[in-house]
Amino acid sequence: MYADLTEKALWRAFQQGDTRALAQLIELHRPRQLRLMRKYVQAASLAEDLFQEATLRLLEKRSELACLDMRNFGAWLTQTVRQCWLAHQARERRRAQLLEENWLPYAPDRADAVAHEAADASHIMTAIAAVEHPLRQELLLSLVEGVSLEELAERYGRSPSWVYQNVYLARCELRKKLAA
């Protein structure tokens, strides 16, 4: 139905409430976005994941986007995919830092060390489980999942300083549990 429509016509159809037009618009840009991501990441699956993350961001904000005068959807999508890649890089740096500080039980690429570190992992997970409930969720999201403080603040509808303080308190409690 939409195969012959231009990008502008698809955008107008989306603004009029047709979400299928938005899906077609996304698919129209998929090959270019994946080629672009492959310049930054080696794994095709990671490039696809980053594109999917950008697509989800777009779909979450579709009500806000419908009122915009989008002159170049492709450029906007490229910027969103790039932001997803930068967020991924930050999560990976955070994960590496946590591995270096021994906050995570094992590195994914050190599968041979997993058996040796199973007791430590069990101890850490037990300590995390013992952290006070409201703080535990924030601790898991920030330490293990690599969710940034800004993302946590947005998720909880709180200020970044509130989240920072709670994550700090959770880490202090975790250190006490691990030392015991």
N, C-alpha and C positions, 0 to 999 in steps of 0.2 A: 504494500500500500504506500509506503514512504520511500521506496527505492529511488524514485525520480525527483524527490524534493531536494531543494538546496538547504544548506545549513541555516540560512535565514528563515526559510519557510518552516523548517523543523522547529526552530526556536519560537516562532510565532505560534505554531500549533501547541507547543509545550506551555506557552504563556496563557493559552486559552483553556488549559486544563488537561491536555492529552499527554499522559505520562509515557505512552508508547513512543511518542515523538522524541522524548528525552532519551529513552533507551536506544532508539535508532541513531540519535545524535552521538551518544557515547560510543556505540559500535562503529560509527563512521570514523571516529578518531582513534579507535583501539590499536590498529596496526602501527600508526605513527608513534603513539605513546609507548608501546612496547619496544619499538626500535630505539627510541630515546632512552628508555630505562636500561636497555641492554648495554648502553654505553657506560652506565654507572655501576651496574651489577652484573656478575657473570652468570648467575643462575637464572634461567628463563622462568622458573617457578617463582622466584623472588620478584622478578619484574612483573609477573602476572599478579602476585599478591599486592604489590604496591599500587598497581592500576586498580585492583578491586577496592583497596582502601580508599583511594581517591574517589572512586565511583560511589562508595558508601557515604563519604563526606558530602558529595554532591547531592545524593538522594536525601540525606538528613536535612539539607538546607534548601530543598526544592521549593518550599513555599516562599522563602526569601528571594530565591533566584528568579522566580516567575515574574517578579515586578521589575527586574533589572532590564536595561536596554543592552543586551549582550551583543557587542559588535564583533567580537572574535572569540567564540566559544573554545576553539582549539587552544588559543593562548591561555585562557583561563584554566582549562583542564591541564595543560602542561605545567602551569604554576602549581596547581593542586597536587599533581603527581610528584613534582619536585619537593614540595613541602612534606609529602608522605615519605619520600626517600630520606630527607634530612631528619625527620622524626625517627626513622628506622636506624639511621646512623647514630643518633643520640642514644637510642635504646641499646645498641650494640656496644657503644663506648661505655655506657653505664654497666652493662653486663660484664664487660671485661674488667672494669674497675672493681666490681663486686667479687669477681673471681680472684683478682689480685689480693683483695683484702680478706679473702676467705669467707665472704658472706654467703656465697652460693656453694652447695655441697660438691659440685663437680662441673667441669666444662663439657659441653656436648661432644667435642671432638676428642675427649680423653676417655673413651668408653672403657678402655682397659683398666682405668683407675677407679671406676665406679664401684666395683666389688670391694676394693680396699677401703673406700670412703663411705660405704653403706652405713656403718655404725655412726660416723660423724653426721651424715645426712639425717639419720633417724633422730639423733640428738638435737640437731638444728630444727627439724620439723616439729619435734615435741616442744621445744622452747618457743617456737612461733605460735603453736597451738595454745600455749600457756599465757601468751600476751593477752591483756585485757581486750575484750571483744571489739569495741569501737575502733581501737587502735590497730588491731590485728589486720583488718581489711585494708587499711591504708598502707600498712607495712608490706603486706603481700603484693599489693599493686605496685608500690614504688620499688621495692627491692627485687622481687622475682619477675614481675611482668615488665618492669622498666617504664611504667607510666610516669610522665613528668609531673611535677608539682602543679604546674599550670593546668594540665589535663585533669588532675584530681580535684583541683579547686572548681573547675568547670563542672565536673561530674557531680560534686557534692553541693554546688551552688554556694561555695564559701570563698573567702579571700585566700590567695596563695600563702599569706603569712599564717593563717589559721591552719592550713594543711601542713605547712612546713613545721609548725610547732608540734602538731600531732604526730607527724612522722618522726620528728626528733624524739619525742617522748616514747614512742613505740620502740625506736632503736635503743634508747637507754634501757627500757624494760627488757628488751631482748638480750642486751649485753649482760644484764644482771642474771637472767635466766640461764644463759650459756655459761656464766662463771660459776653458777651454783652446782 
